[in-house]
Amino acid sequence: MTLTIRHETILTPYRDPFRIARSHGSGAGATSVLVELRDTADGPDGHVGLGEGYPDAYYGETPATIGVVLPLLVAAAEPFGEGLRGALVEARAALVGASHAIEEAIRHHGAAKCALDTALHDLVGKRLGLPVHRLLELSPVIPPTDFTLGIDEPEIVAARAARAARFPALKVKVGGPSDLATLEAVRAVYAGPIRIDANTAWQPDDGARLIPELERLGVELIEQPFKAHRLDQTRWLQQRSPLPIVVDESSVTIDDLDGLVGVCEGVNVKLAKCGGIGPARRMLERARELGFRRFLGCMEETSVGIAASAAVASLADWIDLDGCLLLASDPFEGLELGTDCRWILSSRAGLGVARRAG
Ligand SMILES: [Mg+2]
């Protein structure tokens, strides 16, 4: 074995309390797992690949499951070690091969896979002196990110919306009795598009009743109104809704896409669900082939996870990559948000982020 991985669980407080319809915790902070990948063949001063996997209990992951699964995934990637040390074309092929081997090593565990896949891309990018998006031959031109507001009292959400006025779109978490009051309050202080996300909490009656109001309020899209497996309800609402419905909890990996044709107009792809940079690229490309509108989302990752997502963001129509902006502090630096709210894909090698000193 030449690949070695070290992982660390970090808890970072949120800037503002952050709750969604299916939250269990206090909404006080984000727990994420950071990894450092080394290749002993590079010697003691070799590059370190950074990765992040955000464990979401809804998808069956915790920091402990990530810790248990990582060695199995590293063993699956190990046969590609020599290819990963090769020149560009060979290394690119090895990244794809390793990503398939990681996928086939165990079902589910998207965040654990994401942590390793991201670290492999960062390591190869650093070795070759290429930023990840160039390693993948992807465009650095990406859509601007929206900014997400968690569930709270309508006037509190509106105050946060006013503070976020520079963002070209807001994503408002809904899924409770105050949904309409919240959206009215946000609309009173914010003129741009509003995207809403019910995180599975609505019943079909809620959707049918709210749609005319959502249209009036300038809502741009409705994300995951119903339970993940209730594609029948989602299809029913999409047939009655002039607004696009985007699924998130129903679109975990590329394998979910074919079954969503005719159900909804859009899918939300996240690295932490599907397994990292390589799988997200394939899922976004397949979603485009199937005619879906593509939303690239995130969990509440640090800028390691957000930089990894930004590398494939040119393949999406809408971007919700604000995880690290929701945190009170980010342990990493190097990822900059432009004045137009587009992440700037740097020319630095790999992900272009490094641990903050001190
Ligand atoms: Mg969502």
Residues whose N, C-alpha, C, O or C-beta is under 5 A from the ligand:
A	BS01	MG	D197 E223 D248
